[in-house]
Amino acid sequence: MTAIELPAKIPGLGAIADRYGVAICDVWGVLHNGTTPFAGTIEALRAFRAARGPVILLTNAPRPASDVKLQFDRIGVPHDCYDVIVTSGEGARDELMKRAPGNLPLPVFILGPERDRAVHEGLNVVPAEAEKAEIVLCTGLFDDEMEGPEDYRALLETFLSRRLPFLCANPDLVVRRGDKLVYCAGAIARLYEELGGEVVYFGKPYAPVFELAISRARSLGATGRPLMIGDGLETDIKGAEAMGWDALFVLGGIHGVEIGTLPPGQAEARLKELFAENHTSARWRISELRW
């Protein structure tokens, strides 16, 4: 068995910034935790923009970029630390538009909280019950504070009995909200796949959203190699590796709750296990993003 080599530790983004011309950065877990912005990340992204090139925020948020900006305003993320926001929700919205081009509205089962409704608003779709829907759009759980994927098994079995396609607008399995982890749409989608259902994913780690992010950077005149910055091994890091990009893994995000409570030696061992379990690797690592 090949030994797992951990990414090289760096003291800050400034130590490696001169190697790259574009920073493509995850949002939730790196820029904020859902309630609080991270000052070190804001400073680092501002410095990268000033010294090297554009910063593209790439998020698996199942909603339009305009909604993400509104969330930034609510929690205090300044808009001068990035150039463009690219979301998985925009990809899901485009797919719904393609599937509902005619005069009759497409019956869709909307699985997710009310706050994500902008992803389908204004489209030729109509919310439908499971027995009448022709497709499922999943943006998350109805109540991610109290529920998990198993709470949806019976509903998923109903979808499966009707062979409904399942559009997953957020491939993340979990996200860190404050000091706790909550389930995302990707966890329900994975269970539907395990049951034998058809799932179409939008967002990281799938190539189209990375290609969209780098095309936005190039349209701003960016040159040089991209660096992916993220805390999700299965989404940010694996997706970057598939694109052939270097990645900076931020330990303090999704995995910070677990790893941060371990002694240094055990933390290193657990980190190696996580990279092995996710069949991926990164070039660099840092505890929390800073310049």
C-alpha positions in Angstrom: 0.0 0.0 0.0 1.4 3.4 -1.0 2.2 5.7 2.0 0.0 8.8 2.2 2.1 12.0 2.1 0.4 15.0 3.7 0.3 18.4 2.0 3.1 20.7 2.9 2.3 23.1 5.7 2.4 26.8 4.9 2.3 29.8 7.3 0.0 31.8 5.0 -1.2 32.3 1.4 1.5 34.9 0.9 4.2 32.2 1.0 2.9 30.6 -2.2 0.9 33.3 -3.9 3.6 34.2 -6.5 3.1 30.7 -8.1 -0.5 31.5 -9.0 -2.5 34.0 -11.1 -6.0 33.0 -9.9 -7.4 32.0 -6.5 -10.6 30.0 -6.6 -11.9 29.8 -3.1 -14.6 27.9 -1.3 -17.1 30.0 0.7 -18.7 28.1 3.6 -16.0 26.8 6.0 -13.3 29.0 4.5 -14.7 32.5 4.2 -17.4 32.1 6.9 -19.1 29.5 9.0 -22.7 30.5 8.2 -22.8 33.1 11.0 -19.4 34.7 11.3 -16.9 35.9 8.6 -13.3 34.9 9.0 -11.1 38.0 9.2 -7.9 36.1 8.2 -9.5 34.8 5.0 -10.8 38.3 4.1 -7.4 39.8 4.5 -5.7 37.0 2.5 -8.1 37.2 -0.4 -7.8 41.0 -0.5 -4.0 40.7 -0.5 -4.1 38.1 -3.3 -6.3 40.4 -5.4 -3.9 43.3 -4.9 -0.7 41.3 -5.6 -1.6 38.5 -8.0 -5.0 38.4 -9.7 -8.7 37.8 -9.4 -10.5 35.8 -6.7 -13.4 33.6 -7.8 -15.6 32.4 -5.0 -16.9 28.9 -5.9 -19.7 27.6 -3.7 -22.1 24.6 -3.7 -24.8 27.0 -2.5 -28.1 25.8 -4.1 -29.1 29.4 -4.9 -28.2 32.2 -7.3 -25.1 34.4 -6.7 -27.3 37.3 -5.8 -28.7 35.4 -2.8 -25.1 34.6 -1.7 -24.3 38.3 -1.8 -27.3 39.1 0.3 -26.1 36.5 2.9 -22.7 38.2 2.9 -24.5 41.5 3.7 -26.3 39.9 6.6 -23.3 38.4 8.2 -20.7 41.1 7.3 -18.6 39.6 4.5 -17.2 42.6 2.5 -17.5 42.5 -1.3 -14.0 43.8 -1.9 -12.3 40.4 -1.1 -13.5 38.7 -4.3 -14.4 39.4 -8.0 -17.1 36.9 -9.0 -19.3 34.3 -7.2 -20.1 31.0 -9.1 -22.7 28.8 -7.5 -24.0 25.2 -8.0 -27.6 26.6 -7.8 -27.1 28.4 -11.1 -26.2 25.2 -12.8 -29.4 23.5 -11.4 -31.5 26.4 -12.5 -30.1 26.1 -16.0 -31.0 22.4 -16.1 -34.6 23.1 -15.0 -34.9 25.6 -17.8 -33.8 23.0 -20.3 -36.2 20.4 -19.0 -39.2 22.8 -19.0 -39.1 24.7 -22.3 -42.7 24.2 -23.4 -46.0 25.8 -22.6 -47.0 23.3 -19.9 -45.2 23.8 -16.5 -43.0 20.9 -15.3 -44.3 19.3 -12.1 -41.3 19.3 -9.7 -41.0 18.0 -6.1 -39.1 20.7 -4.3 -37.0 19.1 -1.5 -35.3 21.8 0.6 -35.9 24.8 2.8 -37.9 27.9 1.8 -34.7 30.0 1.8 -33.6 28.2 -1.4 -36.7 29.0 -3.5 -34.9 31.5 -5.7 -33.2 28.6 -7.6 -36.6 27.8 -9.3 -38.5 31.1 -9.0 -39.6 32.5 -12.3 -39.2 29.2 -14.2 -41.8 27.2 -16.0 -42.2 24.7 -13.1 -44.9 24.0 -10.6 -44.4 22.4 -7.1 -45.9 18.9 -7.0 -46.4 16.0 -4.6 -44.2 13.0 -4.9 -47.0 11.0 -6.6 -47.4 13.6 -9.4 -43.9 15.1 -9.9 -41.9 14.3 -13.0 -38.6 15.3 -11.4 -37.0 16.1 -8.0 -35.1 19.3 -7.2 -33.1 18.9 -4.0 -31.4 21.9 -2.4 -31.2 20.5 1.1 -33.2 19.1 3.9 -36.5 20.6 5.1 -35.0 21.0 8.6 -31.2 20.5 8.6 -31.0 21.3 12.3 -33.1 18.3 13.3 -33.1 15.8 10.4 -30.7 13.5 8.6 -30.8 11.5 5.4 -32.5 8.5 6.9 -35.5 10.6 7.7 -36.1 10.8 3.9 -35.7 7.1 3.1 -39.5 6.4 2.7 -39.8 9.5 0.5 -36.9 8.5 -1.6 -38.4 5.0 -2.1 -41.5 6.7 -3.4 -39.3 8.7 -5.9 -37.6 5.4 -6.9 -40.8 3.6 -7.5 -41.7 6.2 -10.1 -38.1 6.4 -11.4 -37.9 10.1 -10.9 -34.6 11.9 -11.9 -33.1 13.7 -8.9 -31.4 17.0 -9.4 -28.9 17.7 -6.6 -28.2 21.5 -6.3 -25.6 21.1 -3.6 -23.3 18.0 -3.7 -21.9 18.7 -0.2 -22.6 16.0 2.3 -22.2 18.2 5.4 -21.4 21.8 6.2 -20.1 23.4 9.3 -22.6 25.9 10.8 -21.1 27.6 13.7 -19.7 24.8 15.8 -21.8 22.0 14.5 -22.1 20.0 11.3 -25.4 19.8 9.4 -26.4 17.6 6.5 -26.7 19.0 3.0 -28.4 17.9 -0.2 -25.5 15.7 -1.2 -26.2 13.3 1.7 -29.8 12.7 0.5 -28.6 12.3 -3.1 -26.1 9.7 -2.1 -28.8 7.7 -0.3 -31.0 7.9 -3.4 -28.1 6.6 -5.5 -27.6 3.8 -3.0 -31.2 2.8 -3.4 -30.8 2.7 -7.2 -32.0 6.2 -8.2 -30.7 8.5 -10.9 -28.9 11.6 -9.6 -27.6 14.6 -11.6 -25.2 16.7 -9.5 -24.4 20.4 -9.9 -21.3 21.9 -8.3 -18.0 20.6 -6.8 -16.3 18.2 -7.4 -17.8 18.0 -10.9 -15.8 19.5 -13.7 -18.4 21.9 -15.3 -18.5 24.3 -12.3 -14.7 24.4 -12.1 -14.6 25.1 -15.8 -17.1 27.9 -15.4 -15.1 29.4 -12.5 -11.8 29.5 -14.5 -13.6 30.9 -17.6 -14.9 33.8 -15.4 -11.4 34.4 -14.2 -10.0 34.4 -17.8 -12.7 36.8 -18.9 -11.3 39.2 -16.3 -7.9 39.0 -17.9 -6.4 36.6 -15.5 -3.3 34.6 -16.5 -1.3 32.0 -14.7 -2.1 28.9 -12.8 -5.2 28.6 -10.6 -5.0 27.6 -6.9 -8.1 26.0 -5.4 -8.6 26.9 -1.7 -11.1 24.7 0.2 -11.9 22.7 3.3 -13.9 19.9 1.6 -11.8 16.9 0.6 -14.6 15.2 -1.3 -15.6 18.4 -3.2 -13.0 21.2 -3.3 -9.8 19.1 -3.2 -10.9 16.1 -5.2 -12.4 18.4 -7.9 -9.2 20.5 -8.1 -7.1 17.4 -8.4 -9.3 16.1 -11.3 -8.8 19.5 -13.0 -5.0 19.2 -12.6 -4.9 22.2 -10.2 -2.9 22.7 -7.1 -5.1 22.9 -3.9 -4.6 24.5 -0.5 -6.5 22.5 2.1 -7.9 24.5 5.0 -8.1 22.2 8.0 -10.3 24.4 10.2 -13.4 23.9 8.1 -15.5 20.7 7.9 -12.8 18.5 9.5 -11.8 21.1 12.1 -14.3 19.9 14.7 -12.8 16.4 14.6 -9.1 17.1 14.0 -8.9 20.1 16.2 -9.7 18.0 19.3 -6.9 15.5 18.7 -3.3 15.7 20.0 -0.8 16.6 17.2 0.3 13.0 16.5 -3.2 11.6 16.3 -4.4 14.6 14.2 -1.7 13.9 11.6 -2.6 10.2 11.5 -6.3 11.0 11.2 -5.6 13.5 8.4 -3.8 10.8 6.5 -6.8 8.5 6.9 -9.1 11.2 5.6 -7.0 11.8 2.4 -6.9 8.0 1.9 -10.6 7.6 2.5 -11.4 10.3 -0.1 -8.7 9.1 -2.6 -7.3 12.6 -3.1 -4.4 14.8 -2.3 -3.5 18.4 -2.1 -0.3 20.5 -2.6 -0.6 22.6 0.5 -2.3 22.8 3.9 -3.0 25.5 6.5 -5.0 25.5 9.7 -7.0 28.7 8.9 -6.6 30.8 5.8 -4.4 33.9 6.4 -2.0 35.9 4.3 
